[in-house]
């Protein structure tokens, strides 16, 4: 969280709710949180935990991470809870200019935390440190070529 520096006015997208812990922490720091989860059991657990804690500034969405084009919103910050295999271009498109995205990116021989800063024309990519996390299921940004 220190890397993206949540601010009270932020609208944040969390990809992979993981039961709602990070969602709940963010909800106490920012204006609103959208959390997207594609695993039904984890989605249900997140909803249960959000209701139990009476958090009202969170929207939990049951959807595939690749279908974010249904959201017309732009975000100040995006947190991907899981490892991705390519720069998350579809999510970078959901950032406001000067927005930040943090994720773990799997590269050839290692995985690293990256901070992406959205610019008017593209984005800046900063390597923060080595890290590992489970692969985010069904998040593949590179399209596979098949005959």
C-alpha positions as CSV (number, residue, x, y, z in Angstrom):
1,X,0.0,0.0,0.0
2,X,2.9,2.4,0.7
3,X,3.9,2.1,-2.9
4,X,0.6,3.4,-4.4
5,X,-0.1,5.8,-1.5
6,X,-3.9,5.6,-1.3
7,X,-5.6,9.0,-0.8
8,X,-9.0,9.8,0.6
9,X,-10.3,11.1,-2.8
10,X,-9.2,7.9,-4.7
11,X,-11.4,5.5,-6.5
12,X,-9.5,2.2,-6.5
13,X,-9.9,-1.0,-8.5
14,X,-8.8,-4.2,-6.9
15,X,-8.3,-7.2,-9.1
16,X,-8.7,-10.4,-7.1
17,X,-10.5,-9.8,-3.9
18,X,-9.0,-12.7,-1.9
19,X,-11.8,-12.7,0.6
20,X,-11.9,-9.0,1.2
21,X,-9.1,-8.2,3.6
22,X,-7.3,-5.7,1.3
23,X,-10.7,-4.5,0.1
24,X,-11.7,-3.6,3.7
25,X,-8.4,-1.9,4.4
26,X,-8.6,0.2,1.3
27,X,-12.3,1.1,2.0
28,X,-11.1,2.8,5.2
29,X,-8.5,4.8,3.4
30,X,-10.2,6.0,0.1
31,X,-13.5,7.3,-1.4
32,X,-14.5,4.0,-3.0
33,X,-13.3,0.6,-3.9
34,X,-14.3,-1.7,-6.8
35,X,-13.2,-5.2,-6.3
36,X,-13.5,-7.8,-9.1
37,X,-13.4,-11.5,-8.4
38,X,-14.0,-14.4,-10.8
39,X,-14.0,-17.3,-8.3
40,X,-17.5,-17.7,-7.0
41,X,-16.5,-19.0,-3.6
42,X,-14.0,-16.2,-3.0
43,X,-16.6,-13.7,-4.3
44,X,-19.2,-15.0,-1.8
45,X,-16.7,-14.8,1.0
46,X,-15.8,-11.2,0.1
47,X,-19.4,-10.2,0.0
48,X,-20.0,-11.8,3.4
49,X,-16.9,-10.1,5.0
50,X,-17.9,-6.7,3.5
51,X,-21.4,-7.0,4.9
52,X,-20.2,-8.3,8.3
53,X,-17.9,-5.3,8.7
54,X,-20.7,-2.9,7.5
55,X,-18.5,-1.4,4.8
56,X,-20.6,0.8,2.4
57,X,-18.1,2.2,-0.1
58,X,-17.2,-1.1,-1.8
59,X,-18.6,-2.6,-4.9
60,X,-17.7,-6.3,-5.4
61,X,-18.1,-7.5,-9.0
62,X,-18.3,-11.2,-10.0
63,X,-16.6,-11.1,-13.4
64,X,-13.7,-12.3,-15.4
65,X,-10.7,-9.9,-15.3
66,X,-10.7,-9.7,-19.1
67,X,-14.2,-8.3,-19.2
68,X,-13.4,-4.9,-17.5
69,X,-14.6,-3.1,-20.6
70,X,-18.1,-3.3,-19.1
71,X,-17.0,-0.8,-16.5
72,X,-17.2,2.8,-17.8
73,X,-15.2,4.0,-14.8
74,X,-11.7,5.2,-14.6
75,X,-9.6,4.7,-11.5
76,X,-6.9,6.6,-9.6
77,X,-5.2,3.4,-8.6
78,X,-5.4,-0.3,-9.5
79,X,-4.0,-3.2,-7.4
80,X,-3.7,-6.6,-9.0
81,X,-3.6,-9.3,-6.3
82,X,-1.8,-12.1,-8.2
83,X,0.9,-12.5,-10.8
84,X,0.3,-11.6,-14.4
85,X,2.3,-12.7,-17.4
86,X,2.4,-9.5,-19.4
87,X,2.0,-5.8,-18.9
88,X,-1.7,-5.4,-18.0
89,X,-2.6,-3.1,-20.9
90,X,-6.4,-3.6,-20.6
91,X,-6.2,-2.4,-16.9
92,X,-3.8,0.5,-17.8
93,X,-6.6,1.8,-20.1
94,X,-8.8,2.0,-17.0
95,X,-6.5,4.4,-15.2
96,X,-6.9,8.2,-15.1
97,X,-3.9,10.2,-16.3
98,X,-1.3,10.1,-13.4
99,X,-3.0,7.0,-12.0
100,X,-0.9,4.1,-10.6
101,X,-1.2,0.4,-11.1
102,X,0.8,-2.2,-9.0
103,X,1.2,-5.8,-9.9
104,X,3.6,-8.8,-9.9
105,X,4.8,-9.5,-13.4
106,X,6.2,-12.9,-14.3
107,X,9.2,-12.6,-16.5
108,X,11.4,-15.3,-18.0
109,X,13.4,-16.2,-14.9
110,X,11.8,-14.3,-12.1
111,X,8.8,-12.4,-10.9
112,X,8.9,-8.7,-9.9
113,X,6.7,-6.1,-8.4
114,X,6.1,-3.2,-10.9
115,X,4.6,0.1,-10.5
116,X,3.0,1.6,-13.6
117,X,2.3,5.3,-13.8
118,X,-0.2,6.4,-16.5
119,X,0.9,9.3,-18.6
120,X,-1.0,11.3,-21.2
121,X,0.8,9.3,-23.9
122,X,1.5,5.9,-22.6
123,X,2.8,4.8,-19.2
124,X,6.0,4.6,-17.2
125,X,7.0,1.2,-15.8
126,X,9.2,1.0,-12.6
127,X,10.6,-2.2,-11.2
128,X,10.3,-2.1,-7.4
129,X,11.6,-5.5,-6.2
130,X,11.6,-9.3,-6.7
131,X,8.4,-11.0,-5.4
132,X,6.2,-14.0,-6.0
133,X,2.5,-14.7,-5.9
134,X,0.1,-17.2,-7.4
135,X,-0.7,-16.7,-11.1
136,X,-4.0,-14.9,-11.5
137,X,-6.2,-17.5,-13.1
138,X,-7.6,-16.6,-16.5
139,X,-5.5,-13.4,-16.7
140,X,-3.6,-13.7,-19.8
141,X,-2.8,-10.4,-21.6
142,X,-0.9,-12.0,-24.4
143,X,-3.2,-13.5,-27.0
144,X,-2.1,-17.0,-28.0
145,X,-1.7,-17.8,-31.6
146,X,-3.4,-21.0,-32.8
147,X,-3.8,-22.5,-36.2
